[in-house]
Amino acid sequence: MKYRLSIFDLERGQVQPVLVTDRLIEAPNWHPDGSIIVNGEGRLFRVNPAAPDLVPIPIEGLQDLNNDHGITPDGKILILSNSPHPNTSTIYTVPYSGGTPSRVTPSRVTHATPSWWHGISPDGRTLAYTAKRDGVFDIYSCPVEGGAEQRLTEGFDHTDGPDYTADGRWIWFNGSRQGSMDLWRMHPDGADLERMTSGPSVDWFPHPSPRGDGILYLAYEAGTEGHPRNHDVALRLLNVDDGSDACLIEIFGGQGTINVPCWEPGGGRFAFVDVVKDG
């Protein structure tokens, strides 16, 4: 199988393939300078869509980066999640050009680990992430430089994928209650929780558009357990104003397709990764 990085243009309804590689690449972020960040083989790479190639970003001391990474709103800092051992993940920040990372969340095996990054507030001051504490996956937030974390969800079987709206008023995430994985939203302090989807599909990784009018998300078929890779999935767009929901494209992908914020800063396009089957 080969892995393909592509751009979806909303206005044209067209897909532009950017790069096809034998390497397993995942989770595109779109930088304000126009480049796209992906992870693969425990590293991060920068891709210039105009001259596509996987250019390694030098990060000292971290060789097990997973697909939960992102970029601060000003484009100056990368946010990383590093998983050197099974069921571990620690959040770090590093300059966009690379260099020495700074740890944000605890890295020891304690009640306050592991943590997987997913969102950052529009003012660049607060991180939202999924964390496993005392055996339960919930949504948490903390200052971007680290410090005391705040638990934002409770009463879920599992939560993941928190991402802020462009105005900072809401955090969207996927959460499971009574076996149904749906999209939810809440205010950044955890207040005013609302369930936003309730259909038969298994919904993951909501990403609010920078324009504020839609939520891009990944939908699996009913009955899917977790968010597996190499699976038939759909990329869907939920209209926040009227609640309508449209399928943009059906692909073979899943884990790694849009795990993290993937919109172009202007909101007219987004990047995604799918799998090209051999033959």
N, C-alpha and C positions, 0 to 999 in steps of 0.2 A: 504494500500500500504506500501511497505517497500523500503528503500533507500539503494543503493548498491554502495560502493566504489570499483573501479576496476583499474587495470593497463593494458595498451595496449602495447604489445611488437611489435615494428615495424618490426624487422628482422624476427620474427616468424609469424607475423600476428595473434597473439593469445591474448586472454583476460584472465587475472588472477583476479578473484574476491578476494577482500581482506576482506571486512566487509559488512555485511547486518544488518540493524538496523531499528527499528520502528521510530526512530527519523528522522526528516527532516534534513539531512546533505547536504552541498553544497560546491562547489568551492574549489577543492583540490589544494594546493601548495606542491611542492616537496622540502624538505630541503636538503642541502648538506650532513647532517648526515644520510640520508636515510629515515627519518620519513616524514609523510604526514600531512599537516595541513588542517583541514576543519572547517567550521562554522556550528552552529546549535543552535536554541533556544536562539539567541543573544550572544552566547559565541564562543570561539575558542577551538578546541580540537587537540591534537597530536595523530597520529596513527602510531604505529610501524608495518609495513607490516609483520614482522616475528612473531609477537605476537599481533594481531590486537585487539585494544580496544580503546574507546574514552576517552582519558586522558585529563581533563580540563587544560587549561593554565590560571593561575591566573592573572587577569588584574584588577587593582583597579579602581573602579568608572565607568566603562563602561559595561553596561549590555544589550546593544542593537546593537551588532555588526552585520553588514550585510555581504553579501558574496563578498565584494570587499576588499580583504586582500592579503598580500604577504610578501615576505622575501627579505631582502637586499642581494646582491650578495655574501657577506662574511658570510652570515648566522647568523649574530649577532643580527639583529633587525627585528621585525615584524612591518608591516605597516597595519593599521586598518582603517576601515570606520565605524563610529558609527551613528546610526539613532534612537535617542530617541523619535522622533515624525514623523508623516507622512510627506513625501517630505522634510526630512532633512537628511543630512549626513555630517560628519566632519571627516577629516583625522587626525590620530594620529600615533605616533611610540612608541614602547615599547621594552625592551630587549626580546630576544628570549625566555628566561626562564619565562617571565612574569614580573609583577611589576607595577610601576606607569607610566602611559602613558604621552607623551608630545604631545601637540596639534600642528598640522602643518598648517591647514587651519582655517579660521574664523568659529566660531560655532554659532554666533548670526544670527538672521534672517535679513540679509542685502543683498545688491546687490552682495556680494561676498560669497554667500552660496546658495545651498549646493554643496558638492564635493564628488566624489566617486573615490577612488584610483584604478589604473589598471596596471601601469608599472613603472619601475625604470631603469635608465640608467646603463649600465654595470659597470661604475666606482662608482656606488652607490651614486652619488651626486645629481641627479635630479629625481623628481617624475613627471610622466605623469598621468593625471586624467581627468575624465569627470566632467564637472561642469555646473550647470544651472545658468546663469547670465542674468538678465533682461528677463527671460522667455525663453531663448534659450540654448540648450545643445550643448556645444562645447568642444574641447580638449584644455587643459591648461597644463602648466608645472610650477614647482617652485622648489627651493632648498629643499633637504630632511629635513632640519631643519626648513623650513618655510621661509616666506618672500614674496617679490613681485612675483606675478604670471604673466605668459606670455600666451596670447591667441594664439593658433596655427592654428585654423580653422575658417572659416567663409563661409557663403553661403550655409550651409547645413540645412536641415529640422531637423536633429537629428544626433548626433555622439556619439560613445561609444567605450569602450574597447581598449584604446591605449596601445601598448606593443612594447618595443624596440627590434631591432635585436641585436644579440650577439656582432657585431662589433660596435654598437652604431650609425651606419650611418642612420638608418631609424626608424621611428615610424609607425607601422601598426595600423589601426583602422577600425571600420565599420562606414559607413556614408550613410545617405539617402538624395538623391536629386531627385526631381520629383517622389517621391513615391517608388523609388528603393533602397533597402538597400544592399549595396555592400561593398567589402573590398577595402581600399585605403591605400596608404603609402605616407609619406612625410619625409623630413629631420627634425631633432629635432628643428629647428627654424621655421618650417612650410613651408619651401621652397620646390619647385619641387614636388608638389602634383601630384599623379598618381592614377588613378582608376585601380584596379587590378582584379576585377571580374565584370561580367556584365550579368550573366546568369539569369534564372527565379527564382532560389532559393533566399531565404531571409537570408543573410549571416551576422553572428555575431561573435565577440570575436576571432579575429585572434591572434595566438601565434606563433611567429617565433621560429623555432627549435634552440637549442644551437649550433647545427652543421652548421647552416646557409644555409641549403639546402631546407627547406620546411616551410610552414605555416599551422599549424593546425587551423581549424575553425569549427564553429557550423553552420549547414545549415538547415533552415526550408523550408517547402514547399511554393511554390508561393502563395502570398496573405496573408500570416501570418502577423498579426499585433503585433508589439513589439517582445518581446522574452519570451513568456509564458512558465510556467513549465507544466509538465505532457502532453507532446506533442510528436508526432513522429518526430524525427530529425535524421540527419546524422552527423557524425564526418568525415570531409574531410581533405585531405592534398594537398596543392597547391605547386607544384614544382617551385621554384623561377627561375631556370635556363631556363627551356623550356616552362613554363606556363601550363604544364599538370596538371590535377586535378583528384584525385582519392578518391572514397568513401572508408573509412576504415571500418566503422561499422554503422549500423542503429540501433537506440535505442529508448526507450521511456524516454524522459528527457526534456532538454531545459534549462530554467532558473535554474542556479546552477550546470549545467553539467561541463562546463569549463569556467566559467566567468572570471577567473584570470589565470596568468601563471601557467601551470601545468606540464611542462616538467621535467623529471629527468635531473639533471645537465649535464650528459653526452649526452643527446639527443636521446638515443635509445628507451626510453619508456616515456609514459605520463600517468597521472592519470585522471580519470573522475568519475562522479557520474551519475547513472541512476536510474530509478524507476522500481521495481519489482511489477507488478500488482498482486493483490490478486487473488488466484485461478489459 
